[in-house]
Amino acid sequence: MTKVRRLQERRGWAWTVVVSIVKPTLVLTTKRDWIDGEKVPATGGCIVVVNHVSHLDPMTLGHFLYEHGRLVRYLAKDALFRTPVLKHIVRDAGQIPVARQTDRAVSAYDAAVEAVRRGECVGVYPEGTITRDPDGWPMRGKTGAARIALATGAPVVPIGQWGAQEVLPAYTARPHVLPRRTTHYKVGDPVDLQDLAGRELTPEVLAEATDRIMAAITVLVADLRGEPAPAVRFDPSTTGARVIGNPHHKKRGRR
């Protein structure tokens, strides 16, 4: 396990509350295998990009980054900002609301860019939702992280993770805490996007940057799993799978 770093940022009341609840809960209910955490920048704006396997991910990633000296700002679905009590916590903790699949999603991009420019650590799950890949591998990514990175020039830090889905399987509400499962995190070197910087953000440029980001994450996940990743990343748009929401629920027809 990598050495932890002391947090330099001011936590605020919301982070104080969250840390006091989430950290001891995770320490008691999970084991941790953290590799190369020192590659997360200690200070300055950055974008951490991570594969998504469980609804537990924001808590385990938040714990991982907190113990390496950073508070993470997530792009979180806007419904959380309308939920009683929780809305006050996510706002004070500096989380960024995103209205997925709407024209208002651009405001989340603007807020994320400003957060990175202020020197904050912004966390993005490039897949946009829990992976639909039948075997849990990283699937096709969306362009949000690439857009933020190319707009700011900040480092894009890839992180692979595995094991949270054994603690809390996707789209279930009952965690498996006995015996304790291990959550694995491994940090890679920043994704090289230097040759794309300053270029017009065409679909081709964004697709190339996104592919590099997903490839870097996938290499880390393959290393944690000890097996090769599929040659082609899963694309839900070609299979009729739901883009967001529980994939086991049938799509609603148009009214």
N, C-alpha and C positions, 0 to 999 in steps of 0.2 A: 504494500500500500504506500502511495506517495505521501510525502510529508505535507502536513497542513500549513496554511499561512494565516496570519492574523488579519482579520478584517480591518480595513482602513476607512471604509465609508461609514457615514452616519446611518444607523439602522432605521430610526423612526419607530413610532409605536406599533405600526402594523407588522413590520418585520420582527420586532421584539416578541409580539404575540405569536406569530407563526413559528418562529424558531423555538420558542419555549414549548410548543406543542409538537411540532413535526419532528424536530431533531431527536428528542428522547424516544418518541414512538418508533422511528426508524431504527434507532440504535438497539431497541429492545426486540424488534420483530424481524430484522433482516441482518444478514452479514454483508460486508462490503469488500469488493475487490477493485481498487482504484489504481489505475496505471497512468503514469506520465502527467499527473495533474499539474505539475509545475509548468507545463506548456501553455496553460491558460494565462494570458497576460495579467500581471499583478495590478496594473493600473492602465488607464486609458480606454478609449472606446474600442469595442470589439464586437463581433457577431459570432456567437457560438451556435453551431448547427448540429443537430442531433437526430438520430432516427427515433421513431415513435412506435412503441409496442404496447403501452398500457396507460390507463388513466392515472396511474401512480407516477408516471414519468416526471411531471413538473415538480413533484415533491422530492424524488430521488436526485434529479438534476440540481434542484435548488440546494439540497443538502451538500451535494458534491462541490458545487461552486462556492457555497458559503464557507466550507472548510478549506477552500483554496483562496480565500480572501476576496470573493466577489459576490455582490448581490445581483441577481439576474432580473432583467425586465423582459417579461414574456409578451408576445403578441397573443392575447387571450380573447376567446370568443366574447362578443359584447353582451351576451346573456348574463355573464357573471357580474356585469356592472349594473344589472337591474335586480339582482338577487338580494333580499333583505340581509342585513348584517355583512354578508360577504362583499357587497359592493363597496362598503367603507374600507375594508381591508385591502382589496385589490387596487383601489384608487390611491390610498396612502402609500402602498408598497411600490407605486410607480408603474404598475402594469399597463399595457397598451391595448385598448379595446379594438377588436377587428370584427367587422360585419362580413362574414364570409359569403362569397358568391353574390355580392352586391356592389353597386357603384361607390358605396361609402367605404369600401375596403382601402381606397387610396389614402384616406386620412390616417389609417394605421401605419402605412408606409411612411408618410411625412413625419409622424410622431416618432417612429423608430429611427429614422435618419437623424432627427434632432437629438434623440437620446444618445445615439452613438457619438455625435459631434460634441455632446457635453461630456464625453468621457465615460459613458456608462456601458455596461455589458448587456447586450440584447440577445435573448435566446430565441431561436427559431427552429421549429420542426418543419423542414422544407417540404415534407410530404403533405403537410396541411391537415393531416388527421392520422389516426392509428393506421399502420400499414394494412393494406388489403391482401398483401402477398400471402398465399396459403401457408407458407412455411416461416412467415415472420420476417423475411428479408426486407431491407429498405426498398421501397417502390419508387416509381417515377416522382421526381420532385417538382415543386412549383417554383416560380421565378422570384418570389419575394426576397429571399436572402441574397440572391445575386443582385437584385436591384439596389438593396441597401448597401451592399458591399461596394458596388461600382459607383454609387453616388457619394460615398464617404471616403473611400480608399482605406478603410479600417481593415485590420486582419480578420479573416474568416477562419475560425478555429473549429475543425471537425472533431466531433466526439462520437464514438460508437458505444452503444450500451446494449446489454442483454441481461435478462433475468427478472426484470420487473414484471414481465407477463406471467411469471410463475408465482409471484406474490399476489398479483391482482390481474387475472386474465382479462383480456379486452372485453368490454361491454358486460361485465359482471359486477356485482356489488359486494360479494363475499370474499375477503382476502384469505389467502392461505398462509398462516403465520407459524404453524407447527408441522414439521420441523422448520426452522428458519431457512429461508432461501437466500441465495447470494445475488446481489445486484452488482453487475460488472460495468465499469466505465473505463474507457481508454481514450486518451487525447492524442490527436495527431498534429503534425506540423501545419501551419497556416496554408490554406489552399492558394496556389499561385494563380492569380488573376491579373498579374501585372500587364501582360500583353493586351488585355481587354480594356484597361483603364483609359478613359478619355475618348473612347469610341462611342458612336451613336448606339443607344440602347435598342438595337433592332431585335426582332424575334430570334435571329440567328445568334447574336452575341449573348443574349440572355439564356438561350438554350445551351450554349457552350459552357457558360459560367455555371449554370445549374447542374449540368452533367458532371463537371469537375467536382463540384461540391458533393453530389451524391456518390460519386466514385470514391472520394476520400473517406466518406462515412462508411461506405460498404466494405472497404478494405479493413477498417478497424473492427467492424462487426464480424467479418469473416475470421479475423484473428482471435477475437474473443470466443467465437463458436468453435474454432478449430476445424473448419471445413470450408470448402470453396463456395463462393456465392454464385447464383445463377448467372449465366452469360448475358442474359437480357433482363433488365429490371421490369417488374410487373407494372402494367399500365391498366388501371381500373376502367379507363374510358373505352378500352377495346374489349372488355368482358361484360359490360352492362352492370358492373358493380356500382353501388352507391358511392358518390364522391365524398359525402360527409354523412355523419350519423351512423347508427348501428347497421352494419351491412346485412344483418340477419332479419331485419324488418323489410317488408315489401315496400317498394316505392309507391307513394300515393299518386294516383292519377290526377290529371289536370281537371280543375273545376270549370 
